[in-house]
């Protein structure tokens, strides 16, 4: 299973380090949600994570520019968020 969350709707980003999503000491709710998720080369989402990690920044910015918010500031913020989450997926796998 591969989970990529794109929008944050103004919530504070947790910035959970690798392996902490399954740790109830870090966050009880996320530990329950991610308890059975496997990370690493033997997981079912590994190939998908590799493909996501290869998407260049300029492609993400172009897509957000076409389909994202009209405000330049919001557009840049969303693109930065998607890029950061792409990088987080790459680090997790």
Phi and psi in radians as a Rosetta constraint file:
Dihedral C 1 N 2 CA 2 C 2 CIRCULARHARMONIC -2.159 0.35
Dihedral N 2 CA 2 C 2 N 3 CIRCULARHARMONIC 2.189 0.35
Dihedral C 2 N 3 CA 3 C 3 CIRCULARHARMONIC -2.072 0.35
Dihedral N 3 CA 3 C 3 N 4 CIRCULARHARMONIC 2.141 0.35
Dihedral C 3 N 4 CA 4 C 4 CIRCULARHARMONIC -2.196 0.35
Dihedral N 4 CA 4 C 4 N 5 CIRCULARHARMONIC 2.062 0.35
Dihedral C 4 N 5 CA 5 C 5 CIRCULARHARMONIC -1.721 0.35
Dihedral N 5 CA 5 C 5 N 6 CIRCULARHARMONIC 2.212 0.35
Dihedral C 5 N 6 CA 6 C 6 CIRCULARHARMONIC -1.668 0.35
Dihedral N 6 CA 6 C 6 N 7 CIRCULARHARMONIC -0.819 0.35
Dihedral C 6 N 7 CA 7 C 7 CIRCULARHARMONIC -1.775 0.35
Dihedral N 7 CA 7 C 7 N 8 CIRCULARHARMONIC 2.640 0.35
Dihedral C 7 N 8 CA 8 C 8 CIRCULARHARMONIC -1.973 0.35
Dihedral N 8 CA 8 C 8 N 9 CIRCULARHARMONIC -0.169 0.35
Dihedral C 8 N 9 CA 9 C 9 CIRCULARHARMONIC 0.849 0.35
Dihedral N 9 CA 9 C 9 N 10 CIRCULARHARMONIC 0.662 0.35
Dihedral C 9 N 10 CA 10 C 10 CIRCULARHARMONIC 1.428 0.35
Dihedral N 10 CA 10 C 10 N 11 CIRCULARHARMONIC -0.024 0.35
Dihedral C 10 N 11 CA 11 C 11 CIRCULARHARMONIC -1.343 0.35
Dihedral N 11 CA 11 C 11 N 12 CIRCULARHARMONIC 2.684 0.35
Dihedral C 11 N 12 CA 12 C 12 CIRCULARHARMONIC -1.191 0.35
Dihedral N 12 CA 12 C 12 N 13 CIRCULARHARMONIC 2.318 0.35
Dihedral C 12 N 13 CA 13 C 13 CIRCULARHARMONIC -1.335 0.35
Dihedral N 13 CA 13 C 13 N 14 CIRCULARHARMONIC 2.405 0.35
Dihedral C 13 N 14 CA 14 C 14 CIRCULARHARMONIC -1.421 0.35
Dihedral N 14 CA 14 C 14 N 15 CIRCULARHARMONIC -0.608 0.35
Dihedral C 14 N 15 CA 15 C 15 CIRCULARHARMONIC 1.081 0.35
Dihedral N 15 CA 15 C 15 N 16 CIRCULARHARMONIC 0.688 0.35
Dihedral C 15 N 16 CA 16 C 16 CIRCULARHARMONIC -1.084 0.35
Dihedral N 16 CA 16 C 16 N 17 CIRCULARHARMONIC 2.225 0.35
Dihedral C 16 N 17 CA 17 C 17 CIRCULARHARMONIC -1.170 0.35
Dihedral N 17 CA 17 C 17 N 18 CIRCULARHARMONIC 2.819 0.35
Dihedral C 17 N 18 CA 18 C 18 CIRCULARHARMONIC -0.897 0.35
Dihedral N 18 CA 18 C 18 N 19 CIRCULARHARMONIC 2.367 0.35
Dihedral C 18 N 19 CA 19 C 19 CIRCULARHARMONIC 1.487 0.35
Dihedral N 19 CA 19 C 19 N 20 CIRCULARHARMONIC -0.216 0.35
Dihedral C 19 N 20 CA 20 C 20 CIRCULARHARMONIC -1.433 0.35
Dihedral N 20 CA 20 C 20 N 21 CIRCULARHARMONIC -0.303 0.35
Dihedral C 20 N 21 CA 21 C 21 CIRCULARHARMONIC -1.120 0.35
Dihedral N 21 CA 21 C 21 N 22 CIRCULARHARMONIC -0.429 0.35
Dihedral C 21 N 22 CA 22 C 22 CIRCULARHARMONIC -1.739 0.35
Dihedral N 22 CA 22 C 22 N 23 CIRCULARHARMONIC 0.093 0.35
Dihedral C 22 N 23 CA 23 C 23 CIRCULARHARMONIC -1.719 0.35
Dihedral N 23 CA 23 C 23 N 24 CIRCULARHARMONIC 1.972 0.35
Dihedral C 23 N 24 CA 24 C 24 CIRCULARHARMONIC -1.138 0.35
Dihedral N 24 CA 24 C 24 N 25 CIRCULARHARMONIC -0.363 0.35
Dihedral C 24 N 25 CA 25 C 25 CIRCULARHARMONIC -1.219 0.35
Dihedral N 25 CA 25 C 25 N 26 CIRCULARHARMONIC -0.496 0.35
Dihedral C 25 N 26 CA 26 C 26 CIRCULARHARMONIC -1.387 0.35
Dihedral N 26 CA 26 C 26 N 27 CIRCULARHARMONIC -0.882 0.35
Dihedral C 26 N 27 CA 27 C 27 CIRCULARHARMONIC -2.792 0.35
Dihedral N 27 CA 27 C 27 N 28 CIRCULARHARMONIC 1.964 0.35
Dihedral C 27 N 28 CA 28 C 28 CIRCULARHARMONIC -1.074 0.35
Dihedral N 28 CA 28 C 28 N 29 CIRCULARHARMONIC -0.721 0.35
Dihedral C 28 N 29 CA 29 C 29 CIRCULARHARMONIC -1.134 0.35
Dihedral N 29 CA 29 C 29 N 30 CIRCULARHARMONIC -0.840 0.35
Dihedral C 29 N 30 CA 30 C 30 CIRCULARHARMONIC -1.170 0.35
Dihedral N 30 CA 30 C 30 N 31 CIRCULARHARMONIC -0.557 0.35
Dihedral C 30 N 31 CA 31 C 31 CIRCULARHARMONIC -1.078 0.35
Dihedral N 31 CA 31 C 31 N 32 CIRCULARHARMONIC -0.711 0.35
Dihedral C 31 N 32 CA 32 C 32 CIRCULARHARMONIC -1.176 0.35
Dihedral N 32 CA 32 C 32 N 33 CIRCULARHARMONIC -0.725 0.35
Dihedral C 32 N 33 CA 33 C 33 CIRCULARHARMONIC -1.180 0.35
Dihedral N 33 CA 33 C 33 N 34 CIRCULARHARMONIC -0.739 0.35
Dihedral C 33 N 34 CA 34 C 34 CIRCULARHARMONIC -1.753 0.35
Dihedral N 34 CA 34 C 34 N 35 CIRCULARHARMONIC 0.173 0.35
Dihedral C 34 N 35 CA 35 C 35 CIRCULARHARMONIC -0.944 0.35
Dihedral N 35 CA 35 C 35 N 36 CIRCULARHARMONIC -0.748 0.35
Dihedral C 35 N 36 CA 36 C 36 CIRCULARHARMONIC -1.777 0.35
Dihedral N 36 CA 36 C 36 N 37 CIRCULARHARMONIC 0.263 0.35
Dihedral C 36 N 37 CA 37 C 37 CIRCULARHARMONIC -1.534 0.35
Dihedral N 37 CA 37 C 37 N 38 CIRCULARHARMONIC 2.226 0.35
Dihedral C 37 N 38 CA 38 C 38 CIRCULARHARMONIC -1.667 0.35
Dihedral N 38 CA 38 C 38 N 39 CIRCULARHARMONIC 2.380 0.35
Dihedral C 38 N 39 CA 39 C 39 CIRCULARHARMONIC -2.005 0.35
Dihedral N 39 CA 39 C 39 N 40 CIRCULARHARMONIC 2.652 0.35
Dihedral C 39 N 40 CA 40 C 40 CIRCULARHARMONIC 1.971 0.35
Dihedral N 40 CA 40 C 40 N 41 CIRCULARHARMONIC 3.101 0.35
Dihedral C 40 N 41 CA 41 C 41 CIRCULARHARMONIC -1.101 0.35
Dihedral N 41 CA 41 C 41 N 42 CIRCULARHARMONIC -0.356 0.35
Dihedral C 41 N 42 CA 42 C 42 CIRCULARHARMONIC -1.638 0.35
Dihedral N 42 CA 42 C 42 N 43 CIRCULARHARMONIC 0.038 0.35
Dihedral C 42 N 43 CA 43 C 43 CIRCULARHARMONIC -1.464 0.35
Dihedral N 43 CA 43 C 43 N 44 CIRCULARHARMONIC 2.800 0.35
Dihedral C 43 N 44 CA 44 C 44 CIRCULARHARMONIC -1.203 0.35
Dihedral N 44 CA 44 C 44 N 45 CIRCULARHARMONIC -0.414 0.35
Dihedral C 44 N 45 CA 45 C 45 CIRCULARHARMONIC -1.635 0.35
Dihedral N 45 CA 45 C 45 N 46 CIRCULARHARMONIC 0.077 0.35
Dihedral C 45 N 46 CA 46 C 46 CIRCULARHARMONIC -1.069 0.35
Dihedral N 46 CA 46 C 46 N 47 CIRCULARHARMONIC -0.852 0.35
Dihedral C 46 N 47 CA 47 C 47 CIRCULARHARMONIC -1.093 0.35
Dihedral N 47 CA 47 C 47 N 48 CIRCULARHARMONIC -0.685 0.35
Dihedral C 47 N 48 CA 48 C 48 CIRCULARHARMONIC -1.130 0.35
Dihedral N 48 CA 48 C 48 N 49 CIRCULARHARMONIC -0.735 0.35
Dihedral C 48 N 49 CA 49 C 49 CIRCULARHARMONIC -1.075 0.35
Dihedral N 49 CA 49 C 49 N 50 CIRCULARHARMONIC -0.688 0.35
Dihedral C 49 N 50 CA 50 C 50 CIRCULARHARMONIC -1.091 0.35
Dihedral N 50 CA 50 C 50 N 51 CIRCULARHARMONIC -0.726 0.35
Dihedral C 50 N 51 CA 51 C 51 CIRCULARHARMONIC -1.149 0.35
Dihedral N 51 CA 51 C 51 N 52 CIRCULARHARMONIC -0.741 0.35
Dihedral C 51 N 52 CA 52 C 52 CIRCULARHARMONIC -1.093 0.35
Dihedral N 52 CA 52 C 52 N 53 CIRCULARHARMONIC -0.719 0.35
Dihedral C 52 N 53 CA 53 C 53 CIRCULARHARMONIC -1.117 0.35
Dihedral N 53 CA 53 C 53 N 54 CIRCULARHARMONIC -0.387 0.35
Dihedral C 53 N 54 CA 54 C 54 CIRCULARHARMONIC -1.550 0.35
Dihedral N 54 CA 54 C 54 N 55 CIRCULARHARMONIC -0.053 0.35
Dihedral C 54 N 55 CA 55 C 55 CIRCULARHARMONIC -1.268 0.35
Dihedral N 55 CA 55 C 55 N 56 CIRCULARHARMONIC 2.087 0.35
Dihedral C 55 N 56 CA 56 C 56 CIRCULARHARMONIC -1.218 0.35
Dihedral N 56 CA 56 C 56 N 57 CIRCULARHARMONIC 2.656 0.35
Dihedral C 56 N 57 CA 57 C 57 CIRCULARHARMONIC -0.940 0.35
Dihedral N 57 CA 57 C 57 N 58 CIRCULARHARMONIC -0.761 0.35
Dihedral C 57 N 58 CA 58 C 58 CIRCULARHARMONIC -1.136 0.35
Dihedral N 58 CA 58 C 58 N 59 CIRCULARHARMONIC -0.534 0.35
Dihedral C 58 N 59 CA 59 C 59 CIRCULARHARMONIC -1.204 0.35
Dihedral N 59 CA 59 C 59 N 60 CIRCULARHARMONIC -0.740 0.35
Dihedral C 59 N 60 CA 60 C 60 CIRCULARHARMONIC -1.087 0.35
Dihedral N 60 CA 60 C 60 N 61 CIRCULARHARMONIC -0.817 0.35
Dihedral C 60 N 61 CA 61 C 61 CIRCULARHARMONIC -1.097 0.35
Dihedral N 61 CA 61 C 61 N 62 CIRCULARHARMONIC -0.663 0.35
Dihedral C 61 N 62 CA 62 C 62 CIRCULARHARMONIC -1.131 0.35
Dihedral N 62 CA 62 C 62 N 63 CIRCULARHARMONIC -0.780 0.35
Dihedral C 62 N 63 CA 63 C 63 CIRCULARHARMONIC -1.153 0.35
Dihedral N 63 CA 63 C 63 N 64 CIRCULARHARMONIC -0.726 0.35
Dihedral C 63 N 64 CA 64 C 64 CIRCULARHARMONIC -1.148 0.35
Dihedral N 64 CA 64 C 64 N 65 CIRCULARHARMONIC -0.623 0.35
Dihedral C 64 N 65 CA 65 C 65 CIRCULARHARMONIC -1.095 0.35
Dihedral N 65 CA 65 C 65 N 66 CIRCULARHARMONIC -0.621 0.35
Dihedral C 65 N 66 CA 66 C 66 CIRCULARHARMONIC -1.436 0.35
Dihedral N 66 CA 66 C 66 N 67 CIRCULARHARMONIC -0.776 0.35
Dihedral C 66 N 67 CA 67 C 67 CIRCULARHARMONIC -1.863 0.35
Dihedral N 67 CA 67 C 67 N 68 CIRCULARHARMONIC -0.113 0.35
Dihedral C 67 N 68 CA 68 C 68 CIRCULARHARMONIC -1.529 0.35
Dihedral N 68 CA 68 C 68 N 69 CIRCULARHARMONIC -2.907 0.35
Dihedral C 68 N 69 CA 69 C 69 CIRCULARHARMONIC -1.108 0.35
Dihedral N 69 CA 69 C 69 N 70 CIRCULARHARMONIC 2.727 0.35
Dihedral C 69 N 70 CA 70 C 70 CIRCULARHARMONIC -1.316 0.35
Dihedral N 70 CA 70 C 70 N 71 CIRCULARHARMONIC -0.536 0.35
Dihedral C 70 N 71 CA 71 C 71 CIRCULARHARMONIC -1.172 0.35
Dihedral N 71 CA 71 C 71 N 72 CIRCULARHARMONIC 2.256 0.35
Dihedral C 71 N 72 CA 72 C 72 CIRCULARHARMONIC -1.042 0.35
Dihedral N 72 CA 72 C 72 N 73 CIRCULARHARMONIC -0.727 0.35
Dihedral C 72 N 73 CA 73 C 73 CIRCULARHARMONIC -1.111 0.35
Dihedral N 73 CA 73 C 73 N 74 CIRCULARHARMONIC -0.823 0.35
Dihedral C 73 N 74 CA 74 C 74 CIRCULARHARMONIC -1.157 0.35
Dihedral N 74 CA 74 C 74 N 75 CIRCULARHARMONIC -0.634 0.35
Dihedral C 74 N 75 CA 75 C 75 CIRCULARHARMONIC -1.094 0.35
Dihedral N 75 CA 75 C 75 N 76 CIRCULARHARMONIC -0.813 0.35
Dihedral C 75 N 76 CA 76 C 76 CIRCULARHARMONIC -1.115 0.35
Dihedral N 76 CA 76 C 76 N 77 CIRCULARHARMONIC -0.706 0.35
Dihedral C 76 N 77 CA 77 C 77 CIRCULARHARMONIC -1.099 0.35
Dihedral N 77 CA 77 C 77 N 78 CIRCULARHARMONIC -0.767 0.35
Dihedral C 77 N 78 CA 78 C 78 CIRCULARHARMONIC -1.138 0.35
Dihedral N 78 CA 78 C 78 N 79 CIRCULARHARMONIC -0.769 0.35
Dihedral C 78 N 79 CA 79 C 79 CIRCULARHARMONIC -1.057 0.35
Dihedral N 79 CA 79 C 79 N 80 CIRCULARHARMONIC -0.760 0.35
Dihedral C 79 N 80 CA 80 C 80 CIRCULARHARMONIC -1.072 0.35
Dihedral N 80 CA 80 C 80 N 81 CIRCULARHARMONIC -0.686 0.35
Dihedral C 80 N 81 CA 81 C 81 CIRCULARHARMONIC -1.141 0.35
Dihedral N 81 CA 81 C 81 N 82 CIRCULARHARMONIC -0.790 0.35
Dihedral C 81 N 82 CA 82 C 82 CIRCULARHARMONIC -1.119 0.35
Dihedral N 82 CA 82 C 82 N 83 CIRCULARHARMONIC -0.719 0.35
Dihedral C 82 N 83 CA 83 C 83 CIRCULARHARMONIC -1.111 0.35
Dihedral N 83 CA 83 C 83 N 84 CIRCULARHARMONIC -0.755 0.35
Dihedral C 83 N 84 CA 84 C 84 CIRCULARHARMONIC -1.103 0.35
Dihedral N 84 CA 84 C 84 N 85 CIRCULARHARMONIC -0.673 0.35
Dihedral C 84 N 85 CA 85 C 85 CIRCULARHARMONIC -1.278 0.35
Dihedral N 85 CA 85 C 85 N 86 CIRCULARHARMONIC -0.584 0.35
Dihedral C 85 N 86 CA 86 C 86 CIRCULARHARMONIC -1.062 0.35
Dihedral N 86 CA 86 C 86 N 87 CIRCULARHARMONIC -0.764 0.35
Dihedral C 86 N 87 CA 87 C 87 CIRCULARHARMONIC -1.129 0.35
Dihedral N 87 CA 87 C 87 N 88 CIRCULARHARMONIC -0.629 0.35
Dihedral C 87 N 88 CA 88 C 88 CIRCULARHARMONIC -1.156 0.35
Dihedral N 88 CA 88 C 88 N 89 CIRCULARHARMONIC -0.674 0.35
Dihedral C 88 N 89 CA 89 C 89 CIRCULARHARMONIC -1.097 0.35
Dihedral N 89 CA 89 C 89 N 90 CIRCULARHARMONIC -0.759 0.35
Dihedral C 89 N 90 CA 90 C 90 CIRCULARHARMONIC -1.080 0.35
Dihedral N 90 CA 90 C 90 N 91 CIRCULARHARMONIC -0.723 0.35
Dihedral C 90 N 91 CA 91 C 91 CIRCULARHARMONIC -1.180 0.35
Dihedral N 91 CA 91 C 91 N 92 CIRCULARHARMONIC -0.624 0.35
Dihedral C 91 N 92 CA 92 C 92 CIRCULARHARMONIC -1.174 0.35
Dihedral N 92 CA 92 C 92 N 93 CIRCULARHARMONIC -0.534 0.35
